[in-house]
Amino acid sequence: MARLAEETRESWALGLVTLLFFVFLIFPIVVVVAVSFTSANYVSFPIEGFSLRWFHRIVEYEPFIDSLWVTIKVAFASTAIAVLAGVPAALYLVRWKSAVSEYLMALLLSPLSMPMIVLGLALLFYLSAIGLGISLTSLIIAHTVVGLPYIVRTVAGVYRGAPPDQEESAVILGASRWQIIRYVVLPQIKPGIFAGATFSILVSIDNLPVSFFFGSPSTSTLPVVMLSYLEHQFDPSIAAISTVQMLIALIGLIIIERFYGLRHLGTPE
């Protein structure tokens, strides 16, 4: 009985710590959402009254809408390029047993260990030197460099755990290389592609240090515009646009879960 009582206390203590941890994480988000509906002209909590005026401010302030559209375009374009480049690289480096492959893998993953400000400055100098300068193309390339390691790491991790027996059996049965990739390899690495692409999109949408170096009236992402807005005024419209960001992310996650959720990742087609 004493041991059962001790296990019960430990279980309750663990549950309480977990609950407090989630409250600690979620409470700032709740505050931001609540402040976006305030009727006051300044940021305060608890809010003084309910109003949608700051959401109307988002529509009135054109840089918010323009930069949001740029952010979405850059996130999906850079992720698509990162998938097209990162998946073949990961597959090749995993099966290529050589010391050189380890160095190449470390090179592809190196942006994860570099400060984003340093990476952004280096990309700005390099892309300017080859004639691209500050442009939407440069911004997409920069975000591709940032997102590529997530694709390579997740795909390589999944592919390393996949047994090569199925590929060898497909070769014995006369399957072509493309058929092996399509019917054997892709179903195996689908979870890695999905996870890496999700990370890449989220990191791109939230990226400020790299995007800041490529900011211009036509290439500024939403985090850059929000920072610039905060430098001149601090009103609840920032909370409102942050709420819109979270809503877009939530809708995207619901759609992904509905059509291509975690329960479908391991299901053969």
C-alpha positions as CSV (number, residue, x, y, z in Angstrom):
1,M,0.0,0.0,0.0
2,A,2.8,2.4,0.9
3,R,4.5,1.8,-2.5
4,L,1.2,2.3,-4.3
5,A,0.6,5.6,-2.4
6,E,4.1,6.8,-3.3
7,E,3.6,6.0,-7.0
8,T,0.3,7.8,-6.9
9,R,2.0,10.9,-5.4
10,E,4.7,10.8,-8.0
11,S,2.1,10.5,-10.8
12,W,0.2,13.5,-9.5
13,A,3.4,15.5,-9.1
14,L,4.5,14.7,-12.7
15,G,1.1,15.6,-14.0
16,L,1.1,18.9,-12.1
17,V,4.6,19.8,-13.4
18,T,3.5,18.9,-17.0
19,L,0.4,21.1,-16.6
20,L,2.4,24.0,-15.3
21,F,4.9,23.6,-18.1
22,F,2.2,23.8,-20.8
23,V,0.5,26.8,-19.0
24,F,3.9,28.5,-19.1
25,L,4.2,27.9,-22.8
26,I,0.6,28.7,-23.8
27,F,-0.1,31.7,-21.6
28,P,2.0,34.2,-23.6
29,I,0.1,33.1,-26.8
30,V,-3.3,33.6,-24.9
31,V,-2.2,37.1,-23.9
32,V,-1.2,38.1,-27.5
33,V,-4.6,36.8,-28.8
34,A,-6.5,38.7,-26.1
35,V,-4.6,41.9,-26.6
36,S,-5.4,41.8,-30.3
37,F,-9.1,42.3,-29.4
38,T,-8.6,45.3,-27.1
39,S,-10.3,48.6,-27.6
40,A,-7.4,50.5,-26.0
41,N,-4.8,52.4,-28.1
42,Y,-2.0,50.7,-26.3
43,V,-0.9,47.2,-25.3
44,S,-2.3,46.2,-21.9
45,F,-3.5,43.1,-20.2
46,P,-6.2,42.5,-19.0
47,I,-7.9,44.3,-21.9
48,E,-10.1,47.2,-21.2
49,G,-12.8,46.4,-23.8
50,F,-13.6,44.3,-26.9
51,S,-13.0,45.6,-30.4
52,L,-12.0,44.5,-33.9
53,R,-10.4,47.8,-34.8
54,W,-6.8,46.4,-34.8
55,F,-7.7,43.7,-37.3
56,H,-9.1,46.5,-39.5
57,R,-5.8,48.2,-39.0
58,I,-4.1,45.2,-40.7
59,V,-6.1,45.8,-43.8
60,E,-5.5,49.5,-43.8
61,Y,-1.7,49.1,-43.4
62,E,-0.8,47.7,-46.8
63,P,2.8,46.6,-45.9
64,F,1.3,44.0,-43.6
65,I,-0.8,42.3,-46.3
66,D,2.0,42.7,-49.0
67,S,4.7,41.2,-46.7
68,L,2.4,38.4,-45.6
69,W,1.9,37.4,-49.3
70,V,5.7,37.6,-49.8
71,T,6.3,35.4,-46.7
72,I,3.9,32.7,-48.0
73,K,5.4,32.7,-51.5
74,V,9.0,32.5,-50.2
75,A,8.2,29.8,-47.6
76,F,6.6,27.4,-50.2
77,A,9.0,28.2,-53.0
78,S,12.1,27.7,-50.9
79,T,10.7,24.5,-49.4
80,A,9.9,23.1,-52.8
81,I,13.4,23.8,-54.0
82,A,14.9,22.4,-50.8
83,V,12.9,19.2,-51.3
84,L,14.0,18.8,-54.9
85,A,17.6,19.3,-54.0
86,G,17.8,17.8,-50.5
87,V,16.0,14.5,-51.0
88,P,18.3,13.2,-53.8
89,A,21.3,14.4,-51.8
90,A,20.2,12.7,-48.7
91,L,19.5,9.4,-50.5
92,Y,22.9,9.4,-52.3
93,L,24.9,10.3,-49.2
94,V,23.2,7.7,-47.0
95,R,23.9,4.8,-49.4
96,W,27.4,6.1,-50.4
97,K,29.6,4.6,-47.7
98,S,32.7,6.9,-47.7
99,A,34.4,9.3,-45.5
100,V,33.7,12.0,-48.1
101,S,30.0,11.5,-47.7
102,E,30.3,12.3,-44.0
103,Y,32.0,15.6,-44.8
104,L,29.4,16.4,-47.5
105,M,26.6,15.7,-45.0
106,A,28.2,17.9,-42.5
107,L,28.5,20.6,-45.1
108,L,24.8,20.4,-46.0
109,L,23.9,20.6,-42.3
110,S,26.3,23.4,-41.5
111,P,23.6,26.2,-41.7
112,L,22.0,24.7,-38.6
113,S,25.2,25.5,-36.5
114,M,25.8,29.0,-37.9
115,P,24.3,32.2,-36.5
116,M,21.6,33.3,-38.8
117,I,22.9,36.9,-38.9
118,V,26.3,35.6,-40.1
119,L,24.6,33.4,-42.7
120,G,22.4,36.3,-43.9
121,L,25.3,38.7,-44.2
122,A,27.4,36.1,-46.1
123,L,24.5,35.3,-48.5
124,L,24.0,39.0,-49.1
125,F,27.6,39.5,-50.1
126,Y,27.7,36.4,-52.3
127,L,24.4,36.9,-54.1
128,S,25.3,40.5,-54.7
129,A,28.6,39.5,-56.1
130,I,27.0,37.2,-58.7
131,G,24.6,39.9,-59.7
132,L,21.4,38.9,-58.0
133,G,21.5,41.6,-55.3
134,I,18.4,42.3,-53.1
135,S,15.6,40.6,-55.0
136,L,12.9,38.0,-54.5
137,T,15.1,35.4,-56.1
138,S,17.9,36.1,-53.6
139,L,15.4,35.9,-50.8
140,I,14.1,32.5,-52.0
141,I,17.7,31.2,-52.4
142,A,18.6,32.4,-48.9
143,H,15.5,30.7,-47.4
144,T,16.3,27.5,-49.3
145,V,19.8,27.5,-47.7
146,V,18.1,27.8,-44.3
147,G,15.5,25.1,-45.0
148,L,17.7,22.6,-46.8
149,P,19.3,21.1,-43.7
150,Y,15.9,20.2,-42.2
151,I,15.0,18.3,-45.4
152,V,18.4,16.5,-45.6
153,R,18.5,15.6,-41.9
154,T,15.0,14.2,-41.6
155,V,15.1,12.3,-44.9
156,A,18.6,10.9,-44.2
157,G,17.4,9.8,-40.7
158,V,14.4,7.9,-42.1
159,Y,16.4,6.4,-45.0
160,R,19.1,5.1,-42.7
161,G,16.5,3.1,-40.8
162,A,15.0,1.6,-43.9
163,P,16.4,-1.9,-44.8
164,P,18.0,-2.1,-48.2
165,D,16.6,-5.6,-48.7
166,Q,13.5,-4.3,-50.5
167,E,15.6,-2.3,-53.0
168,E,17.8,-5.4,-53.6
169,S,14.7,-7.5,-54.1
170,A,13.3,-5.0,-56.6
171,V,16.5,-5.1,-58.6
172,I,16.4,-8.9,-58.7
173,L,12.8,-8.7,-59.9
174,G,13.9,-6.5,-62.8
175,A,12.7,-3.1,-61.6
176,S,14.3,0.0,-63.1
177,R,16.0,2.6,-61.0
178,W,13.1,5.0,-61.3
179,Q,10.6,2.2,-60.4
180,I,12.6,1.5,-57.3
181,I,12.6,5.1,-56.2
182,R,8.9,5.6,-56.9
183,Y,7.5,2.3,-55.5
184,V,10.1,1.4,-52.8
185,V,12.2,4.4,-51.7
186,L,9.6,7.2,-51.7
187,P,7.0,5.3,-49.5
188,Q,9.8,4.6,-47.0
189,I,11.1,8.2,-46.8
190,K,7.6,9.9,-47.0
191,P,7.6,10.7,-43.3
192,G,11.0,12.3,-43.5
193,I,10.0,14.5,-46.5
194,F,6.8,15.5,-44.7
195,A,8.6,16.4,-41.4
196,G,11.4,18.2,-43.1
197,A,9.1,20.2,-45.4
198,T,7.0,21.2,-42.4
199,F,10.0,22.4,-40.5
200,S,11.3,24.3,-43.5
201,I,8.0,26.1,-44.0
202,L,7.7,27.1,-40.4
203,V,11.3,28.2,-40.1
204,S,10.9,30.3,-43.3
205,I,7.7,32.0,-42.1
206,D,9.3,32.9,-38.8
207,N,12.8,33.9,-40.1
208,L,13.9,37.4,-39.3
209,P,17.8,37.5,-39.3
210,V,18.3,36.3,-42.9
211,S,15.2,38.0,-44.3
212,F,16.3,41.3,-42.8
213,F,19.3,41.5,-45.1
214,F,17.2,41.2,-48.2
215,G,14.4,43.6,-47.2
216,S,13.1,46.0,-49.7
217,P,9.7,47.5,-50.5
218,S,9.0,44.4,-52.7
219,T,10.8,41.7,-50.8
220,S,10.2,42.4,-47.1
221,T,8.7,39.5,-45.2
222,L,6.2,39.9,-42.4
223,P,8.7,39.6,-39.5
224,V,10.8,42.3,-41.1
225,V,7.8,44.6,-41.6
226,M,6.6,43.9,-38.0
227,L,10.1,44.8,-36.6
228,S,10.1,48.0,-38.7
229,Y,6.6,48.9,-37.5
230,L,7.6,48.4,-33.8
231,E,10.5,50.8,-34.2
232,H,8.1,53.6,-34.8
233,Q,4.9,52.7,-32.9
234,F,3.8,50.1,-30.4
235,D,0.0,49.4,-30.7
236,P,-2.1,46.3,-30.5
237,S,-2.1,45.9,-34.3
238,I,1.1,43.9,-33.8
239,A,-0.8,41.5,-31.6
240,A,-3.6,41.3,-34.3
241,I,-1.2,40.4,-37.1
242,S,0.4,37.9,-34.8
243,T,-3.0,36.3,-34.2
244,V,-3.6,36.2,-37.9
245,Q,-0.2,34.4,-38.3
246,M,-1.1,31.9,-35.7
247,L,-4.5,31.4,-37.3
248,I,-2.9,30.7,-40.7
249,A,-0.5,28.2,-39.2
250,L,-3.4,26.5,-37.4
251,I,-5.5,26.3,-40.5
252,G,-2.5,24.9,-42.5
253,L,-1.9,22.3,-39.8
254,I,-5.5,21.2,-39.8
255,I,-5.5,20.9,-43.6
256,I,-2.3,18.9,-43.6
257,E,-3.7,16.6,-40.9
258,R,-6.9,16.2,-42.8
259,F,-5.4,15.2,-46.1
260,Y,-1.9,14.1,-45.2
261,G,-1.8,13.6,-41.4
262,L,0.5,11.6,-39.2
263,R,-2.0,8.7,-39.3
264,H,-1.4,8.4,-43.0
265,L,2.4,8.6,-43.0
266,G,3.0,4.9,-42.7
267,T,0.1,3.8,-44.7
268,P,1.1,2.3,-48.1
269,E,-0.7,3.8,-51.1
